[in-house]
Amino acid sequence: MKWLKNFMIGRYGLDQLSIALIVLALFFSVLAPIIQNPVLEALYIVTIVILFYRILSKDITKRSQENRKFLEFWSPIRKKFSNKKNRLKNSRYYRYYNCPNCKQDLRVPKGKGNIIITCPKCTTKLSKKT
């Protein structure tokens, strides 16, 4: 194991983009035999080659920039799914509305009857049933 540690000294290693490439390669490896499409098999091989190139690369600044660009792309998507997950998790206790004026998400407790909700962003008032 020491030889691997010595080999990896000065190399980039794993990051979030590498993990995404691993997931993508697994997806292609599962899907390719089912569909029996040579394009998917080629995409699997290309993904693996790019993955190993990134992990074994010694150009750390360039790989860091690639990862930063990936995170700029991925963060809004991840945030959107995280918000949906939290909404689903809290749907038992809260009801969610959107402000008609500024589209701000508003969370109010369930079971309070008819209430007037004031948007904290634009101070628009709306009457809703919880």
Secondary structure, 3 states (H helix, E strand, C coil): CHHHHHHHCCCCCCCHHHHHHHHHHHHHHHHHHHHCCHHHHHHHHHHHHHHHHHHHCCCHHHHHHHHHHHHHHHHHHHHHHHHHHHHHHHCCCEEEEECCCCCCEEEEECCCCEEEEECCCCCCEEEEEC
